[in-house]
Amino acid sequence: KHPVKPGLVIDRDGNILGGHKGVPFYTIGQRKGLGIARGYPLYITGIDYRSNQITVGTKDEAYGREFSIREPHFIAGSPKKKVALRVKIRYNHKEAPAHIERSGRCFKVKFLRPQFAITPGQSAVFYGRDKVIGGGIIDKVLN
């Protein structure tokens, strides 16, 4: 467990832009409630629990294309080679085409088009045709 304590808000170059009240109060893709003015909207692009820092950037920087999953589960056995499926990365996300392939002990998911706010800790659900065929927990965003 990590104690909830204030920390720094930085940009991708490490410049300090302000402070936050504790990382559990924020989520990837969040725009409101940062209390930082930049002349353009800022979005949370990363949360580092170890350093207690939140990274912010432009909306474009909040998009990602590839991530790894942990705790994968497949209803009819895991795929042995790269497969094309549709993937949903949160409750209100419209599923999007992606490729899934084994990478060592885990699986990598790569969307055909970048998706907004891929968030570690959220569930990824895999669809083939009209059925759920599996899923896992988003572990790391890889790009």
WOZI-V574813 format. One record per helix or strand of 2 or more residues. SS is the DSSP state (H for helix, E for strand). FROM is the first residue (numbers start at 1). TO is the last residue. If there is no record, write none. Layout:
ss=[SS/SS]
from=[FROM/FROM]
to=[TO/TO]
This chain:
ss=[E/E/H/E/E/H/E/E/E/E/E/E]
from=[7/16/23/43/53/60/63/83/96/106/123/131]
to=[10/20/25/48/57/62/74/88/103/116/128/141]
